[in-house]
Amino acid sequence: MRGSHASRPLAIFLAGAALLALGVVWYTQHVLQIMPCELCLWERWPWRLLLGTAIVAAVLPDKVARQLLWLAVPFMVADIGLSICHVGVEWQWWPSPLPACHAPHISGHTMAERLASMPLLPSKPCDAATYLVPGVPVSMAAMGGLYAVAVLWVFMVWRKKLERVTRRIFH
């Protein structure tokens, strides 16, 4: 690669990877009508941040974009960590750190008291895994973590090749 926009294809790849991840969860929630739990919602944030960062990096000068794209690493590591936490909750290795992940506690002696203590929105417990592919025992949380590992690996390999090409050209 040559010129002033050598990292633009990498930025476009990262934006596409983030769009794919967010598109799958949108499709799952709005088309398949599978409700996400609170940990699922948290796992979307690194992808949103990656998407915004990649779009900005795609339009910035290459020198600034190269530095900005390094933010992909902590975003993907955060998503991998959230995925590990979520899979651990699904496999009941530990309880969820988020109180919203637990089943609602309905209290009261009368029906009116019980109805008043119910949450306004229904919630899905985080230990109830969602399996998208029938017969494949890999939950969405595990697939999301594996996808983040793959995106991080592609990013690191691409950056290494990009730096080698840049060194050959400029040094």
N, C-alpha and C positions, 0 to 999 in steps of 0.2 A: 504494500500500500504506500502511496505517496501523497504528498500534498498536505493541506491544512486540515483535512477532515478524516484522518485515518481511523479515528475511534468512532465515527458516526455509525458504521454497520454494527458495532458492538452495542451501542446505545439503542439502536433499532431492535436488535435481537432481545435485549433486556426488556424493552417496552412491550414487544410482542409476547415474551414469556409471561410478563405480568398480566397482560390483557387476556392471555389464554387461561391463566389461573383464576382470574376474577370472572371470566366468562363461564368457566365450568361451575363455579359456585353460584353464579347468578342463575344459570340454567337449572342447576339442582334445586335451588330454592324456589324460583318463580315458575318453572315449567314442570318439573317433577313434583313440586309442592312438598319438598322435604325440608322441614324446619331446622335451622341451625341452632346449635347450643351456644352458650356464651363463649366458650373456648374457640369454637369455629369462627365466631365473629372477630375475636382477637387475632386469629391466624390470617385474616384478610389484610390487616394493617401493613405488614411488611411489603406485601405486593402492591398496595396503593402507593406507599412511599417510593418503592422501586419504579413504578410507572411514572410518577411525577419527576423523579430524578433523571430517569432515562430520557424522557421527553425534553427536559431542560438541557441535558448534556448533548442531545442530538442537534441542537441549534446553537450551542456555544462554540467558540473557537476551540480547536483541538487541544491546545495546552491546558485549558481550564477543564474541558470535558474529560480528559484522561484522569485528572485528579478527582473530579466529581463522581465518576463511575466507580471509584473505589468504595463508595457508600453501598454498593451492591453487596459487598461482603458482610457488613454487620446486619443488613436487612435480611439476607438469606440465613445467616447464623441465627438471628432472632426467630425466623419462621421455623427453622429446624428445631430450635429449643422449644418453641410453643408446640410443635408437632410431637416431640418426645414427651412433653408434659401431658398432652392430650391422649396420646396412645397409652401412657402409663395409667391415666385415669380410666380409660376404656377397659384396660386389662386388670383394673382394680389393684394396681401395685401401690397406689397412694390416692388420697382423696383430692378432689379438685381444689385448687387454691382460690377459686372464685365462688363467692356465696351464691351467685345466680345459677350455678350449675347444679345445685342440689334441688331435689323435689320440693315444691312449696309445702310449708307446714300450715295446715288449715286448722284453726282453733276456734273454740266457741261452743257454747252449749246449745244455743238455738240455731235454727237454719239461717236467720238473718245475720247472726254473728259469724257463722261459718262463711257465708257469701261475702261479707264485708272483709274477711281476712284473706280472701283469695287474691292472687296477683292480678293486675289489670290485663297483662298479656300472658298467654300461656308460654311456658318455658320447657325446653327439652333438657333433661339431665345430660351432663357431659359424659357420663359413663355408658350411655346408650349409643353404641357405634352405628354409623351409617355405612352400609356396603352398597356401592353403586353397581358393581359387576356381579351378577348372580353366580354363585359357586366359587367365587374368589374371596378368600377370607382376609382381604386387605381393606381396612376401613378408609374412609376419605381422609381422616387425619393422618394415617400412615402414608397414603398416596401423596398427600400434600407435602409431607416431609421429604419423601423420596424425590419428588419433583424439585423441591428447593435444593436438595443435594445435587441433582443433575444440573440445574441451572448454575449453581455455584461452581461446579466442576467445569462446565463449558466456559464460564466467565474466566476462570483462572487459566485454562489452557489458551484461550483466545488472547488474554492479556500477555501471556508469556510469548506467544508468537508475534503479537503486535510490537512488543518491546524489542524482540530480536530483529524484526524488519526495520524498525526505526533506528536501532543502533547501526545496522549495516548501511543505512542511507546517510545518516548524519555523523557518524564517527569514523 
